[in-house]
Amino acid sequence: MDLFQTISERRSIRKYQETPVEAEKLRQVLEAARLAPSWKNMQCWRFLVIGAAAKKARLAAAFPADNPGYKALVQAPLVILVCADPTESGVENGIDYFVADTAIAFTHLCLAAQALGLGTCWLGWYDEEKLKSAAGVPQHFRVVGVTPLGYPDQEPKARPRKELSEIAYLEEWGVSV
């Protein structure tokens, strides 16, 4: 699939088929995340893949029941916790770059999944301490996001996006591209 088509067709998937994700596709998705750029190439990210139903149920307990992605955690064949070690990144201008580094890797993961016919949904509304405890994530790591991973059982429509002229400027702030 063409990169621009992949970007344009990616959607947040909250309903999944029971079809297992092939090991090779999982590896390709994780490999795409691994290749992401990072602050000083420190690669602070870690990915914990969970497929056992009991473990997924424990993870779901860390999410509010009214989180739109809650059901997807249990339904999808796999769940991936996208974590970061803040000590393997830096702070510049008051910005904690472990968040940016991990977000880039997470985006690579989501786009690779889309290109392979898989669905993802970036979930960030959870109790991090409960989630880390349920998953066995070491205390000094941060969970930057979570995604279900599997074959979509829905085809959501594109959500509205701002026009490029509203968000991109040329040479001077406020002068549209």
C-alpha positions in Angstrom: 0.0 0.0 0.0 1.2 3.5 -0.8 2.3 5.6 2.2 -0.1 8.5 1.4 -3.0 6.0 0.9 -2.1 4.3 4.2 -2.1 7.7 6.0 -5.3 8.8 4.4 -7.2 5.5 5.1 -6.1 4.9 8.7 -8.9 5.0 11.2 -9.3 4.2 14.9 -10.8 0.8 15.1 -12.9 -0.2 18.1 -14.5 -3.4 16.8 -12.4 -6.5 15.9 -12.8 -9.9 14.3 -11.8 -12.9 16.2 -9.2 -13.8 13.5 -5.8 -14.1 15.1 -3.0 -11.8 14.0 -0.3 -13.8 12.2 3.1 -13.8 14.0 4.8 -12.3 10.9 2.4 -9.4 10.7 2.9 -8.7 14.4 6.6 -8.8 13.8 6.3 -6.3 10.9 4.3 -3.9 12.9 6.8 -4.0 15.8 9.7 -3.7 13.4 8.1 -0.5 11.9 7.9 0.9 15.4 11.5 0.0 16.2 12.7 1.9 13.2 11.2 5.2 14.3 13.5 8.2 14.9 14.2 9.3 18.5 15.9 11.9 20.6 19.7 11.3 20.2 18.7 7.9 18.8 18.2 6.6 22.4 15.2 4.5 21.5 13.4 4.8 24.8 10.4 2.8 23.8 9.3 -0.7 24.8 6.3 -2.7 23.5 4.5 -5.3 25.5 2.2 -7.5 23.5 -0.6 -9.3 25.3 -3.0 -11.9 23.9 -4.1 -14.0 26.8 -7.8 -13.3 27.6 -7.3 -13.2 31.4 -4.5 -10.6 31.1 -6.5 -8.5 28.7 -9.3 -8.5 31.2 -7.0 -7.3 33.9 -5.7 -4.5 31.6 -9.3 -3.5 30.9 -9.9 -2.9 34.6 -7.5 0.0 34.4 -9.8 1.8 31.8 -13.0 3.7 32.6 -16.0 1.7 31.4 -17.2 4.7 29.4 -13.9 4.9 27.4 -14.9 4.3 23.8 -12.1 1.8 23.3 -12.8 -0.2 26.4 -14.6 -3.1 24.7 -11.9 -3.3 22.0 -9.3 -4.2 24.6 -11.0 -7.4 25.4 -12.3 -8.1 21.9 -9.1 -7.6 19.8 -6.8 -10.7 19.5 -3.9 -8.6 20.8 -3.2 -5.5 22.9 0.0 -3.6 22.8 1.2 -1.4 25.6 3.5 1.3 24.2 5.9 2.2 27.0 8.9 4.5 27.5 11.9 4.7 29.8 12.2 8.5 30.5 15.9 8.0 31.4 16.6 6.9 27.9 15.5 10.2 26.4 15.9 13.8 27.3 14.3 17.1 28.2 14.8 20.2 26.1 13.0 23.5 26.5 10.8 21.9 29.2 9.7 19.2 26.8 10.0 15.5 27.9 11.1 13.9 24.7 10.2 10.4 25.8 6.6 11.3 25.0 7.5 12.5 21.5 9.9 9.6 20.8 7.3 7.0 21.8 4.5 8.8 20.0 6.5 8.6 16.7 7.1 4.9 17.3 3.4 4.4 18.1 2.4 6.2 14.9 4.8 4.0 12.9 3.1 1.0 14.5 -0.4 2.2 13.6 0.5 3.0 10.0 2.2 -0.4 9.5 -0.8 -2.1 10.9 -3.0 -0.2 8.5 -0.8 -1.2 5.6 -1.1 -4.8 6.6 -4.9 -4.7 6.8 -4.9 -4.6 10.6 -6.6 -2.1 12.9 -5.4 -0.1 15.9 -6.8 2.6 18.2 -4.6 4.8 20.3 -6.0 4.7 23.8 -4.7 7.1 26.4 -7.5 7.3 29.0 -6.6 4.8 31.7 -5.2 4.6 35.3 -1.5 4.2 34.5 -0.6 2.7 37.9 -3.3 0.1 37.7 -2.3 -0.7 34.1 1.4 -1.1 34.9 0.5 -3.3 37.8 -1.8 -5.5 35.8 0.7 -5.8 33.0 3.9 -6.1 35.1 5.5 -3.0 33.6 8.5 -1.9 35.7 7.7 1.1 37.9 10.2 3.6 36.3 8.6 3.1 32.8 5.7 5.2 31.6 2.8 3.8 29.6 2.4 6.4 26.8 -0.5 4.6 25.1 -2.2 1.3 24.5 -3.7 -0.1 21.3 -5.8 -3.1 20.4 -4.5 -4.9 17.4 -6.5 -7.1 15.0 -8.5 -7.4 11.9 -11.2 -4.6 11.8 -14.8 -5.6 12.1 -16.0 -2.1 11.1 -15.2 0.6 8.5 -15.4 4.0 10.2 -15.8 7.0 8.0 -13.1 9.7 8.0 -13.4 12.2 10.8 -13.3 15.9 9.9 -9.9 17.6 9.7 -9.0 21.2 9.7 -8.0 22.7 6.3 -4.3 23.0 5.7 -4.7 26.7 5.4 -5.8 26.8 9.0 -2.7 25.0 10.4 0.2 25.6 8.1 1.9 28.9 7.5 4.6 30.0 5.1 7.4 32.4 6.1 5.2 34.2 8.6 2.8 33.1 11.3 -0.8 33.4 10.0 0.2 33.5 6.3 -1.4 30.3 4.8 0.7 27.9 2.7 
